[in-house]
Amino acid sequence: MSYKTIHACANDAALTARVTACLAQEGVEAPVAAVGNYMYAVASAADIEAAYASALAADNPDPGGDESVISDQMILSTVQANPPAAP
């Protein structure tokens, strides 16, 4: 696991948009505002980080937006297992 990969994944615009959509579907209030509370949990999930790192190594131009790299189920499972900490 690489902190550089986790950082890149957490700041991937396409993945952020997908996580935001997941939050909206899960009924999270103000998902656009809330997404930042979830991104590092999503990016550091072992399966997501490994898939993202592999896609980067393969020169995938859009690893966060590519559903064959990170599936919606991977995102959903991580979001459901990692509610944000209270501020």
Buried (B, 14 or more C-beta within 10 A) or exposed (E): EEEEBBEBBBEBEEBBBBBBBBBBEEEBEEBEEBBEBBBBBBBBBEEBBEBBBEBBEEEBEEBBBBEEBBBEEBBBBBBEEBEBEEE
